[in-house]
């Protein structure tokens, strides 16, 4: 008799005990809490022939953007491949295989097809949603979930996560009012949903509602901090609100505490650390030895060349710390990556490599070169992943380079553009004042 979950989905090779551990892993992944790898390992130990348990473990490592983790993803795919599986489960195995080989878009399409046929497959929805994020596909961030939403209702396990993902997709497509409503509803259902928490923070970031954002993040931090592996990113969002207000001491305090006090070596956490220090660097803030400590942890990954978004943030650290050797290693890794057959070849060629060269040029004081490199990629920067809030660092770098190069016309145009996009942002006002000062000198 095949084992089914509460949604009617069949799980080949599972036992009731294994399925319980698998369900625990799914819950932890939905909230970004606990130890989903440990939970799914228990499922595999209980039922070695449990195909979807191997797939879930592979997804967990495949979405880490760490080169070393891809070996685990490939091993999980190899373990799942010969196991008995339904058509839906076989599609998951195929998607995992594409992810293991760096074919993000192929994996995305298979997961899309799974959820068209099985809209209650929460894992397919969430992994697809994460791939949409890592590939910067705003429309699918919204529509992948929107297609499935009519099949879901309050009271179903994991409903909060569907709302939280829909919130983020709506935000990335500029539908801020509905995004905030969905995100708040998700948190009312499950206060520990770190993704929904961050979706509402994104809304407030894009609307320059800094005080609202600070209040939102400070209201119940224990809910989104406790045992959360998304907490660094959510602390980063809080730091962004303080940064926009010019509250630099608070930004540095957050950096030295929950953002990078523990000096994580995980790329996803180091991206946030680089992103906040680079923003301070653009503003002329002396961050002391923070760059050196961060760059030391990026250095072993300099030759990874597996995800261009990470490369750009590693270069920020190398520039900030004044380290040329790992910077050159990184650039060579990118040149090699562009000859690859995976999707990162295009991520790197289209956006990552020119941006990384622009960051290096900025560090060398060659602001005209920074401008030359950044301007062609701004409109296509989503191709190498991240969110609007994360990619804003590209615009900030261009703005600062234009100001420092003395290009009054470009700086004025960019400042006007930012005021139009973020009229209530103190940072927008600061750029306008600096342009005015530039024009008077």
Backbone torsions as a table, in degrees:
resi	resn	phi	psi	omega
1	UNK	NA	119.5	-179.6
2	UNK	-65.5	146.7	178.9
3	UNK	-91.1	132.1	178.6
4	UNK	-121.0	153.8	175.0
5	UNK	-92.6	-173.6	-176.1
6	UNK	-68.6	-12.3	177.9
7	UNK	-95.7	-0.3	-179.7
8	UNK	85.7	7.9	179.2
9	UNK	-81.6	135.0	-179.6
10	UNK	-85.0	140.0	179.1
11	UNK	-125.1	103.2	-176.7
12	UNK	-69.4	137.2	175.7
13	UNK	76.2	4.4	-177.3
14	UNK	-86.0	157.9	166.4
15	UNK	-114.8	166.7	178.4
16	UNK	-62.4	-39.9	178.4
17	UNK	-66.4	-43.6	178.8
18	UNK	-63.5	-40.5	179.2
19	UNK	-65.0	-34.0	177.1
20	UNK	-64.2	-43.5	177.9
21	UNK	-66.3	-38.7	177.0
22	UNK	-61.3	-44.3	178.2
23	UNK	-62.2	-36.5	176.0
24	UNK	-63.7	-41.9	178.0
25	UNK	-62.5	-41.1	177.9
26	UNK	-61.7	-44.3	178.9
27	UNK	-60.6	-43.9	-179.7
28	UNK	-64.1	-40.5	178.4
29	UNK	-66.0	-41.6	-179.5
30	UNK	-59.8	-35.9	-179.0
31	UNK	-95.6	-9.0	-174.5
32	UNK	60.7	45.7	-178.6
33	UNK	-130.4	166.2	170.6
34	UNK	67.9	-145.6	-175.3
35	UNK	-132.4	78.5	-179.0
36	UNK	-62.7	-29.8	177.4
37	UNK	-65.0	-44.3	177.8
38	UNK	-61.5	-40.5	-179.7
39	UNK	-66.1	-43.6	-179.2
40	UNK	-72.5	-29.0	174.2
41	UNK	-62.7	-37.0	177.1
42	UNK	-65.5	-37.8	177.7
43	UNK	-62.9	-42.4	-179.6
44	UNK	-67.5	-40.6	179.3
45	UNK	-62.5	-37.6	-179.5
46	UNK	-75.0	-34.6	-176.5
47	UNK	-140.5	84.2	-176.7
48	UNK	-59.0	-23.6	179.1
49	UNK	-90.6	11.3	-177.5
50	UNK	-78.4	95.0	-171.8
51	UNK	-57.3	-47.4	-174.6
52	UNK	-69.9	-22.7	175.6
53	UNK	-67.3	-42.1	176.3
54	UNK	-64.2	-39.5	179.6
55	UNK	-63.6	-45.9	-179.7
56	UNK	-60.2	-44.0	178.3
57	UNK	-61.6	-41.2	178.1
58	UNK	-61.4	-41.3	177.4
59	UNK	-61.8	-43.5	-177.5
60	UNK	-57.7	-40.9	179.1
61	UNK	-80.2	-35.0	-177.8
62	UNK	-66.8	-25.2	-179.6
63	UNK	-92.8	7.7	-177.9
64	UNK	-82.4	-14.5	-176.8
65	UNK	59.5	23.3	176.6
66	UNK	-102.9	131.1	-178.7
67	UNK	-59.5	-41.0	-177.7
68	UNK	-65.1	-30.8	-177.7
69	UNK	-68.9	-23.2	-176.8
70	UNK	-66.6	-23.4	175.9
71	UNK	-65.8	-38.3	177.2
72	UNK	-67.3	-42.4	177.9
73	UNK	-58.3	-44.9	179.5
74	UNK	-64.4	-38.9	178.8
75	UNK	-66.2	-39.4	177.9
76	UNK	-64.6	-39.5	177.6
77	UNK	-63.7	-43.2	179.2
78	UNK	-63.1	-36.5	179.1
79	UNK	-69.5	-36.9	-176.0
80	UNK	-78.4	-29.3	-170.5
81	UNK	-55.1	-44.8	-176.8
82	UNK	-86.3	-2.9	-174.1
83	UNK	-78.2	152.1	174.7
84	UNK	-60.6	137.9	-176.1
85	UNK	-158.7	150.0	173.9
86	UNK	-75.0	173.4	177.9
87	UNK	-59.7	-42.0	178.8
88	UNK	-62.9	-45.1	-179.3
89	UNK	-67.1	-36.8	176.3
90	UNK	-61.9	-35.6	177.3
91	UNK	-66.0	-39.8	175.6
92	UNK	-60.5	-43.8	179.7
93	UNK	-61.1	-41.0	178.7
94	UNK	-64.8	-42.1	178.5
95	UNK	-61.6	-42.0	179.1
96	UNK	-62.5	-39.4	177.7
97	UNK	-60.7	-42.1	177.7
98	UNK	-65.2	-40.5	179.0
99	UNK	-63.3	-41.2	179.6
100	UNK	-61.2	-30.3	-179.9
101	UNK	-94.4	9.0	177.6
102	UNK	77.3	16.0	178.9
103	UNK	-96.3	74.7	-175.4
104	UNK	-59.0	-43.2	-174.4
105	UNK	-69.1	-37.1	176.3
106	UNK	-64.2	-44.2	178.6
107	UNK	-60.6	-42.1	179.9
108	UNK	-58.9	-43.2	-177.0
109	UNK	-67.3	-40.1	178.7
110	UNK	-64.8	-43.4	178.5
111	UNK	-63.8	-35.5	175.7
112	UNK	-61.0	-45.1	-179.8
113	UNK	-65.1	-37.4	178.2
114	UNK	-59.2	-46.0	-174.9
115	UNK	-79.1	-18.2	170.7
116	UNK	-66.5	-41.9	178.7
117	UNK	-79.7	-35.5	-175.6
118	UNK	-131.4	77.0	-175.2
119	UNK	-65.7	-10.5	177.4
120	UNK	-94.2	7.3	175.1
121	UNK	-79.7	90.4	-174.0
122	UNK	-65.3	-33.3	179.9
123	UNK	-66.9	-43.4	178.1
124	UNK	-61.5	-39.0	178.5
125	UNK	-64.4	-45.8	-174.8
126	UNK	-71.9	-42.6	179.1
127	UNK	-66.1	-41.4	175.9
128	UNK	-60.4	-40.8	179.2
129	UNK	-62.7	-42.3	178.7
130	UNK	-66.5	-37.8	176.5
131	UNK	-65.2	-39.2	175.8
132	UNK	-58.5	-38.5	178.0
133	UNK	-66.9	-47.2	-177.3
134	UNK	-70.3	-17.3	176.7
135	UNK	-107.2	4.3	175.9
136	UNK	66.0	31.3	-176.8
137	UNK	-94.1	85.6	-173.8
138	UNK	-62.0	-41.4	-176.9
139	UNK	-63.0	-43.1	-179.9
140	UNK	-73.1	-26.5	172.5
141	UNK	-56.0	-36.6	178.6
142	UNK	-84.8	-50.1	-166.8
143	UNK	-78.4	-30.7	177.3
144	UNK	-57.6	-43.4	-178.7
145	UNK	-79.1	-40.4	-178.5
146	UNK	-58.5	-34.7	178.6
147	UNK	-64.6	-36.9	-175.8
148	UNK	-86.1	-22.2	-171.2
149	UNK	-53.9	-39.2	-180.0
150	UNK	-60.9	-19.9	179.8
151	UNK	-84.6	-8.8	-177.9
152	UNK	-104.7	154.8	175.0
153	UNK	-152.4	160.6	-178.7
154	UNK	-59.3	139.9	-177.4
155	UNK	103.6	-22.9	176.1
156	UNK	-73.3	139.4	176.2
157	UNK	-57.7	129.2	178.3
158	UNK	85.3	4.1	-179.7
159	UNK	-58.4	-35.5	179.3
160	UNK	-57.9	-38.7	-177.2
161	UNK	-68.8	-35.1	177.1
162	UNK	-63.6	-43.8	177.7
163	UNK	-64.8	-40.5	-179.3
164	UNK	-65.5	-40.4	177.1
165	UNK	-67.6	-40.3	177.3
166	UNK	-62.1	-37.5	178.5
167	UNK	-59.7	-46.3	-178.4
168	UNK	-66.5	-40.6	177.6
169	UNK	-62.5	-41.7	177.4
170	UNK	-63.6	-41.2	179.4
171	UNK	-62.1	-45.3	-178.6
172	UNK	-65.5	-21.8	176.5
173	UNK	-96.2	8.6	173.7
174	UNK	82.0	10.7	179.4
175	UNK	-93.4	73.3	-166.5
176	UNK	-69.5	-40.2	-177.3
177	UNK	-62.9	-48.1	-179.9
178	UNK	-70.1	-34.4	178.1
179	UNK	-59.6	-46.4	-179.0
180	UNK	-64.5	-39.3	180.0
181	UNK	-63.0	-47.3	179.0
182	UNK	-61.8	-43.4	-177.5
183	UNK	-65.6	-43.0	178.6
184	UNK	-64.5	-39.6	178.3
185	UNK	-63.1	-40.7	178.1
186	UNK	-59.8	-42.4	-179.3
187	UNK	-69.4	-33.5	175.8
188	UNK	-62.4	-37.1	179.3
189	UNK	-74.8	-45.4	-176.6
190	UNK	-139.3	94.1	-176.7
191	UNK	-60.9	-17.5	-177.3
192	UNK	-92.1	7.6	179.8
193	UNK	-75.1	96.2	-176.2
194	UNK	-65.5	-29.7	-179.2
195	UNK	-72.3	-41.1	177.1
196	UNK	-66.1	-40.0	176.8
197	UNK	-57.0	-44.3	-177.0
198	UNK	-73.2	-29.4	178.6
199	UNK	-63.5	-42.2	178.3
200	UNK	-67.6	-38.2	176.5
201	UNK	-60.5	-38.5	177.2
202	UNK	-61.0	-42.2	178.7
203	UNK	-57.5	-48.8	-176.3
204	UNK	-68.6	-32.7	175.1
205	UNK	-64.0	-47.2	-177.2
206	UNK	-68.4	-28.2	-179.9
207	UNK	-92.9	4.8	-179.2
208	UNK	55.9	40.1	177.7
209	UNK	-99.0	68.0	-171.1
210	UNK	-62.3	-45.9	-178.1
211	UNK	-66.3	-38.7	175.1
212	UNK	-62.0	-40.7	-179.2
213	UNK	-64.6	-44.0	178.0
214	UNK	-61.5	-43.2	178.8
215	UNK	-63.4	-40.9	179.7
216	UNK	-62.4	-45.0	-177.4
217	UNK	-74.8	-29.2	-176.9
218	UNK	-87.5	-11.7	-172.3
219	UNK	-63.3	-42.8	-177.1
220	UNK	-149.6	62.4	-173.8
221	UNK	-62.1	-29.4	-179.8
222	UNK	-60.3	-29.3	-179.7
223	UNK	-65.5	-43.3	-175.8
224	UNK	-98.6	-2.1	178.2
225	UNK	-98.0	-40.8	-171.3
226	UNK	-58.8	118.0	177.7
227	UNK	55.0	26.0	-175.0
228	UNK	-96.7	129.7	174.1
229	UNK	-91.9	9.1	170.9
230	UNK	-107.8	2.4	-171.7
231	UNK	-64.4	-36.5	179.6
232	UNK	-59.9	-43.3	179.9
233	UNK	-65.2	-37.7	178.7
234	UNK	-71.4	-35.9	172.4
235	UNK	-62.8	-37.0	176.9
236	UNK	-59.2	-41.4	177.6
237	UNK	-61.2	-41.0	177.1
238	UNK	-62.1	-42.2	178.9
239	UNK	-61.7	-36.1	178.6
240	UNK	-60.2	-40.1	179.4
241	UNK	-62.6	-43.7	178.7
242	UNK	-67.6	-36.8	178.3
243	UNK	-60.5	-46.5	-178.6
244	UNK	-62.8	-29.8	178.4
245	UNK	-83.5	-3.9	-179.4
246	UNK	78.9	18.1	-178.0
247	UNK	-91.0	73.5	-169.9
248	UNK	-66.8	-38.0	179.5
249	UNK	-60.4	-38.7	179.2
250	UNK	-67.9	-38.6	177.6
251	UNK	-61.3	-47.5	-179.3
252	UNK	-65.0	-35.6	177.8
253	UNK	-64.3	-42.2	177.4
254	UNK	-66.6	-38.8	178.4
255	UNK	-62.2	-47.8	-176.6
256	UNK	-71.6	-18.3	179.4
257	UNK	-99.3	-105.6	-170.7
258	UNK	-71.8	-21.6	-178.5
259	UNK	-77.8	-51.5	-177.3
260	UNK	-140.4	20.5	177.5
261	UNK	-62.2	-32.5	-179.7
262	UNK	-89.7	-2.9	175.7
263	UNK	53.2	55.6	179.6
264	UNK	-56.7	146.6	174.8
265	UNK	-103.4	7.6	176.5
266	UNK	-78.3	132.5	-176.7
267	UNK	-57.4	-42.3	-177.6
268	UNK	-60.8	-36.3	178.0
269	UNK	-76.3	-36.6	179.7
270	UNK	-70.5	-28.9	173.9
271	UNK	-58.5	-45.9	179.6
272	UNK	-64.3	-40.5	179.2
273	UNK	-63.2	-46.7	178.2
274	UNK	-61.3	-42.8	-175.1
275	UNK	-62.9	-37.2	-178.9
276	UNK	-78.2	-39.0	178.2
277	UNK	-66.6	-36.1	179.7
278	UNK	-66.2	-39.1	176.3
279	UNK	-59.9	-41.5	177.5
280	UNK	-67.0	-40.0	178.4
281	UNK	-59.9	-42.1	178.4
282	UNK	-61.0	-33.2	179.8
283	UNK	-85.3	6.0	177.1
284	UNK	78.6	17.7	-179.3
285	UNK	-82.0	130.6	176.2
286	UNK	-80.9	114.5	-177.8
287	UNK	-100.5	13.0	175.1
288	UNK	64.5	-135.7	-176.3
289	UNK	-89.5	11.4	-178.3
290	UNK	-62.4	-37.9	179.9
291	UNK	-62.0	-43.1	-176.6
292	UNK	-60.9	-43.6	-179.2
293	UNK	-65.6	-39.9	179.6
294	UNK	-70.4	-44.3	-178.9
295	UNK	-62.0	-34.0	178.8
296	UNK	-61.0	-34.6	179.1
297	UNK	-81.8	-24.4	175.7
298	UNK	-77.4	-28.8	-171.8
299	UNK	-54.6	-44.5	178.9
300	UNK	-63.2	-17.5	-179.8
301	UNK	-99.1	1.9	-174.5
302	UNK	-58.6	-33.6	-177.5
303	UNK	-94.9	9.9	-175.4
304	UNK	-63.7	-53.6	177.3
305	UNK	57.8	31.9	-176.4
306	UNK	-107.4	-12.9	-179.8
307	UNK	-153.8	109.9	-170.0
308	UNK	-61.5	-31.7	179.5
309	UNK	-60.7	-41.7	177.3
310	UNK	-65.4	-39.6	-178.6
311	UNK	-56.8	-44.4	-178.0
312	UNK	-61.1	-39.2	-178.5
313	UNK	-76.0	-30.4	173.4
314	UNK	-64.8	-41.4	179.1
315	UNK	-61.6	-36.6	176.5
316	UNK	-55.6	-44.1	-179.0
317	UNK	-67.5	-41.5	180.0
318	UNK	-65.0	-39.8	176.9
319	UNK	-65.6	-45.8	-179.1
320	UNK	-61.1	-35.9	-178.6
321	UNK	-89.0	-5.9	-179.9
322	UNK	70.1	35.9	-178.2
323	UNK	-104.3	112.2	-177.4
324	UNK	-87.0	-34.8	-175.2
325	UNK	-60.9	-52.7	177.7
326	UNK	-66.0	-28.5	176.5
327	UNK	-63.2	-41.9	178.6
328	UNK	-68.6	-38.0	176.2
329	UNK	-60.0	-42.9	180.0
330	UNK	-63.9	-44.7	-179.5
331	UNK	-63.3	-38.0	177.5
332	UNK	-67.5	-39.3	177.3
333	UNK	-61.4	-37.2	177.5
334	UNK	-68.3	-40.4	178.2
335	UNK	-61.7	-39.2	176.9
336	UNK	-67.1	-42.0	-177.8
337	UNK	-61.0	-33.9	-178.0
338	UNK	-68.0	-13.8	175.9
339	UNK	-93.6	-0.4	-177.3
340	UNK	-75.0	175.1	-179.6
341	UNK	-110.3	3.7	178.7
342	UNK	-91.6	175.6	-176.5
343	UNK	-67.8	-26.5	179.8
344	UNK	-64.0	-21.9	175.6
345	UNK	-58.7	-43.8	178.4
346	UNK	-74.2	-40.0	177.1
347	UNK	-54.4	-43.5	-176.2
348	UNK	-73.1	-46.6	-177.8
349	UNK	-63.7	-46.6	-173.3
350	UNK	-73.7	-40.6	-171.8
351	UNK	-130.9	-50.1	-168.9
352	UNK	-60.4	-46.1	-177.1
353	UNK	-69.4	-49.2	177.0
354	UNK	-60.1	-36.1	179.2
355	UNK	-67.9	-42.6	179.6
356	UNK	-63.0	-40.5	175.0
357	UNK	-64.2	-36.1	178.9
358	UNK	-66.3	-40.9	178.5
359	UNK	-63.8	-41.9	178.8
360	UNK	-64.7	-41.0	178.6
361	UNK	-63.0	-39.7	178.2
362	UNK	-60.2	-43.6	179.6
363	UNK	-63.0	-28.0	178.8
364	UNK	-87.0	1.4	-179.9
365	UNK	78.6	12.6	179.8
366	UNK	-94.6	76.6	-171.8
367	UNK	-71.8	-31.1	176.2
368	UNK	-63.6	-38.1	177.5
369	UNK	-67.1	-38.2	176.1
370	UNK	-59.1	-47.5	178.9
371	UNK	-59.8	-45.1	-177.9
372	UNK	-61.7	-37.6	-178.1
373	UNK	-77.4	-36.7	-172.8
374	UNK	-80.7	-39.2	-172.9
375	UNK	-55.1	-42.2	-178.0
376	UNK	-70.0	-19.2	-174.1
377	UNK	-100.1	-7.3	-174.5
378	UNK	-58.5	-43.0	-174.4
379	UNK	-75.4	-14.0	-178.0
380	UNK	-120.2	13.4	-173.9
381	UNK	-62.4	-23.7	178.8
382	UNK	-60.6	-21.0	-175.5
383	UNK	-63.0	-21.6	-179.9
384	UNK	-104.6	14.7	169.8
385	UNK	98.0	-177.4	-179.6
386	UNK	86.9	-179.3	-179.0
387	UNK	-106.4	171.9	174.9
388	UNK	-58.3	-42.6	-178.5
389	UNK	-63.3	-40.9	179.4
390	UNK	-69.4	-42.9	-177.5
391	UNK	-74.1	-8.7	176.4
392	UNK	-59.7	-24.0	178.9
393	UNK	-61.6	-26.7	177.2
394	UNK	-66.8	-46.4	178.1
395	UNK	-64.1	-39.0	179.6
396	UNK	-64.7	-38.5	178.1
397	UNK	-65.4	-42.5	178.6
398	UNK	-64.2	-43.7	179.9
399	UNK	-59.2	-47.6	-178.0
400	UNK	-66.6	-38.9	178.7
401	UNK	-64.3	-40.4	178.8
402	UNK	-63.7	-41.9	178.5
403	UNK	-64.3	-45.6	-176.1
404	UNK	-72.1	-26.8	178.0
405	UNK	-77.9	-12.1	-178.6
406	UNK	79.7	16.8	178.8
407	UNK	-80.9	88.6	-173.8
408	UNK	-62.2	-42.7	-176.5
409	UNK	-63.2	-48.5	-179.3
410	UNK	-66.0	-44.7	179.9
411	UNK	-59.9	-41.0	179.0
412	UNK	-64.3	-42.7	179.5
413	UNK	-64.1	-43.3	-179.5
414	UNK	-67.7	-37.5	177.9
415	UNK	-65.1	-42.2	178.1
416	UNK	-63.1	-40.2	177.9
417	UNK	-60.1	-43.1	-177.7
418	UNK	-70.4	-38.4	176.9
419	UNK	-61.8	-38.2	178.2
420	UNK	-66.1	-41.5	-177.9
421	UNK	-75.9	-36.6	-176.7
422	UNK	-134.4	70.2	-173.5
423	UNK	-63.9	-24.5	-176.6
424	UNK	-98.4	9.2	-177.3
425	UNK	-85.4	126.2	174.3
426	UNK	-58.5	-30.8	179.3
427	UNK	-67.7	-36.9	175.8
428	UNK	-60.3	-44.2	179.4
429	UNK	-63.9	-38.3	179.0
430	UNK	-63.0	-43.9	179.2
431	UNK	-62.7	-39.7	178.8
432	UNK	-62.5	-40.9	178.4
433	UNK	-66.0	-39.7	-179.5
434	UNK	-67.4	-36.3	176.2
435	UNK	-64.0	-42.1	179.5
436	UNK	-62.2	-42.2	177.8
437	UNK	-63.5	-37.7	179.2
438	UNK	-63.8	-38.6	-178.1
439	UNK	-70.4	-28.7	-177.8
440	UNK	-80.7	-22.5	-175.8
441	UNK	-88.7	NA	NA
